[in-house]
Amino acid sequence: MSGFLLRWAIAAILLAAAYNPTQYNYTTWAQANFEGDQRALVIGLGAMLAIAFLVYLIGTLRALGVVGLFLVVIIFGLLGYILIDKGIIEPVISATNIWGGIAVLSLILAAAMSWRRGTKAPAKKSTPAKKPETKTAQA
């Protein structure tokens, strides 16, 4: 599996684990079990999920920067607006739209994690050539 596909699969699994339209997601499970005897497990798994999100988010911000991430979100937002305007997708919360959102967000995260910035090697400091010393005649 190539690097991009692996990053995409991990991002999709991470997003789907946090929330998806089925009953098998962290959000639904945490709401059902927070008040019971599994509160520590809910908090622990939530913390691990948050750390995984932070790893992807920090990697995305390092690759694209805040402005780049903002521009990518604008581009996909405009794409969604065009699809709604043309009647291709409906602006309702449905399972199809949620899975589509997971796919788009995982693509953004995977693409940003795969993005490589050019390495900026420090320029070698060149020592200036020594000028030959000239003796001046003093009066």
N, C-alpha and C positions, 0 to 999 in steps of 0.2 A: 504494500500500500504506500502510495507516495506521501510525502510530508504534508501536502495540502489536504489530501483526503483524510488523513489521520487527524489533523487539527480541526477539520470540519466535523468529523464524526464526534470528536470529544466535545466540541462546542455545542453541537446539537443534543448530545446526551446530557450535558450540563444544563442547558436551557430547558429541555424536556423534563429533567429530574426536578427542577425547581417548580415548573408549572406546565401542565398540558391539559387538554380537555377531558382526559380520562380520569378515573379515580386514583390512578397510580402516579402520584406526584407528591413532592414534599409538602406543598402548601396545604393540600387536602388532608394529608396524614397528620401534619402538625396541628391543624385546627381540631382534629378529632382526638388527639392524644395529649394535648398540652396540659389539660386540667387533671389528667390521670396520673398514674405512677410512672409514666414514661417522660416526664418533663425534662429530666437531665439528658435523655437520649435525643429528644426534640431539639434542645438547645445545642447539644454537641454536634449533631448532624447539620443543624442550621449554620453553626460556626464554620464547619468544614466546607459547606456549600458556598458560604460567603467568601472564604479564602480562595476557593477555586475561581469564583467570579472575579475577585480582585486580581488574581494572576492573569487572567485573560484581559481584564480591563487595563491593567498597567502595561501589559505587552502591547495592547492596541494603542494606548496613548503614546508609548515610546516610539512605535513605528510610524504612526500618522500624526501625532501631536494633537492638541486640542482643536486647532483650526481644521486640520485634515479630517478628524473624526466628525466635527460639526458639519463639514461639507458633505461627507459620505451620508450622514443621517439626512441632510437636506435632499440629496439626490434620491435616496430611497423613499423619502416622504413625498417628493414630487412624483415619483413613479407610482406610488400608491394612489395619490390624488388623481393622476391621469387614468389609472385603471378604474377607479370609482366613477370618474366623470364619463368614461366610455361605457359604463355599465358592465364591465367584465367582472368586477367583484362588488359585493354589496357591503355598505358600511354598517354591518351588524356584527355582534360578537357571536361567531359560530365556530364550530370545531375546525372547519376548513380554513377560516381566516386565522385562527390561533396557530395551527400547524404551519400555515404560510408565513406568519410572523416569526415563528421559531426558525424556519428555514432561512429567511432573510437575515435575521440577527446572527444566526450561526455562520452564514456566509460572510457577513461583515467581520465577525470576530476571527474567523479562520483566515480570511484574506489579510487582515491586519497582522495577525501573528506570523504569517508567512512572508510579510513584507520585510525586505532587508534594506536598511539604510546603508548608504555608501560609507565605507570606513574612512574616517578622516585621520589619516596618519599624520602625526606632527611633522612639519617640515624640518629637514635637517638644518641645523644651524651651521652655516658656513662661516669659517673664520676669514675675515678680510685679509687679503694679501698684505704682508708687511711692506711698507714703503722703505726703500733704502734711506738710511739716515744720511743727511748731507750736513757737512760741517760748514757753518757760516763763519765768515771772517769777522772777528770783532775788532773794533777800532779802539 
